[in-house]
Amino acid sequence: MVTLLYIDTWPFIKFIGFILFLLIAFIGFWCLTFLVCILPYWLTYGIAENKGKINANVLPENVKSKTLPQQMNVEVVYKK
C-alpha cells in the first residue's frame, strides 16, 4: 500500500521539483546579471562622481531642490 502511494505521487513531486528548479534558475539569472553588469556600473560611477570626475562643473547648490521663494521667476503672493 505504501509503495502504491509513492508511485502515484512521484510525477507530481517531479513536477513541483521542476517548477522549483525554474524559479531558482530565474532568480539566479537575475542575481548574476545584477552582480556582473549593474553593480559594478553603479560602484564605478558613484566613486567617480564622489571624486569629482563626473559633473565636476556642476555646483551642489544648483542640484539641490530650492524652496518656492528661492526659485527664479516665482513671485510669492501669500506668505504665512
Buried (B, 14 or more C-beta within 10 A) or exposed (E): EEEEEEEEEEEEEEEEEEEEEEEEEEEEEEEEEEEEEEEEEEEEEEEEEEEEEEEEEEEEEEEEEEEEEEEEEEEEEEEE
